[in-house]
Amino acid sequence: MEKDDNFYMRQALAEAMRAAEAGEIPIGAVVVCRGDIIGRGHNLTETLRDVTAHAEMQALTAAAEALGGKYLQECTLYVTVEPCVMCAGALGWSQVGRVVFGCADEKRGYQHYAPEALHPKTKVAAGILEDECRRLMQDFFRRRR
């Protein structure tokens, strides 16, 4: 079976569901290198009481550990929601080769505030399983209100 963007985004969605089950904002991420998932993460900001414990940061840290280095040029990050400015900066510093996200974040997304935060060579794809990613976020916040 050939794995594609939808397959890996479903893996990120599974991470997002883990976050929701823990009462965290349901954002999930995976880092893929040469077809293998080498990093996984979901939001842990409430659990760790750490505003920097975003899904992307968790996945980047795991990927860097797996590769034994901080540069991820040959990797793709899949994340259910557009990265914030902080995460986009970390993605830029890691020189990640590609970023794929599900739904845009109109309030906090990097594209609005810092569209050049990613490394210049990083390729971006948006809208992968967009409806599912958006619905997970909307349902979570609807239940909280």
N, C-alpha and C positions, 0 to 999 in steps of 0.2 A: 504494500500500500504506500503510495506516495503521499507524504505529508505536505500540506499547503498552509497558507495563512489562516484559513478557517480552522484547521486542526489545532494550530498553536494558540489561536485566540480562544478556542474552547478550553484549552489548558489554563489560560489566564482567567477565563470566566470561572473555572473551578476554584482558583485561588480567591477570586472575588467573593464567591459564595462562602468560603471559609471565613473570610473577614466578616461578612454579614452575620454568620452564625455566632461570631464572637462579639457582636455589637459594634464592630468597626465599620466605617464607611466602606462599602463593597467595591474596592478596586483591587485588581489582581494583575500580576505581571509574571512573565517568564522570559528568560534569555536563552536563545537558541544559537548554537555554534555547530556548523557542519551537520545539521539535522538532529543534533542531540540537545535536549534541555539541560543546561548546565547551571541554571539559577532560577529559583522560584521565590515569589514573595507576594504578600498581601499587606494591606494597611495594618499597622500595629501601633498607631499613635496613642490610642486609649490604653491599650494593654501595657505598653512600655512607658506611658506618660512622656512621650518624646515626639515633638512636632515634626521631626525629620524622619520618622519611621514610616515613610510612604512605601507603597508596594514596589515602586521602581528602585528605590534605594536598597530595599531588602534583596531584590533580585540581582542588582548590580554587584552588591557585596558578595553574594553567593557565587556569581559567575567569575568574578575576579579571583576568588579563592580557588575555584575549580581549575582555572587556567594558570594560576600562579603568577598573575600580573594584572596591572590595572587597566591596560588598554584592550579594548574589545572591538577592534576594527572589523573582524570577521564575524561578528555576532549581530543578531537581530533581537531587539527588545519588543515583545508583544505586551501591550497594556490595555486594559479595558476602557480607560478614560484618558483623554489627552493629558500629557504630563504638565505639571505646574512649572513655574519658572525655576524653582529650586531643583526639581528633578531634571529639567531640560539642561540646566547648567552642569549637573553631574553627568548626564549623558554626553554632553559636549566634551567634558574633561576626559571621559573614558574613551572618546573617539568611536563610540559604537557605530557600526556600519549602517544600520538600518533601524528605524523606529516605526512600529505598526501600532496604531491605536484604533479602538472601537468607535467611541463617540467623542465629540468635541466637548470641551468644558468652557462654556461661554463666559463664566465668571472668573475662573482662575487659570485657564489654559495659557501655555507659553506663547502660542501663536499671536495672541492679542497683545501681550505685554513685552515679550522678548523673542520675536520671531527669528532672530539670528543666534539664539543661545546654543543651538546644536552645532556640532562640528560642521564645517563647510562641506565635507564630503559625505555626511550622513544623508541617506535617502529616507524619505518619509512616505508612508501610506496610511490613509485614514479611511474610516468607514467600514472596517472589517467587522462583520456581525454587529453593526451599529445599533440596530433595533434592540437586540438582546442586551447589549451593554447598557444602553440608555434605560431600558425597562428595569433592569436590576437596580440601578441608582434611583429611579423614580419610585419604585415600589418600596425601597428602603426608607426614603425620606417621607413618603406618604404614611408609612406605619409609625414613624417617629413623631409625626405631628398630631 
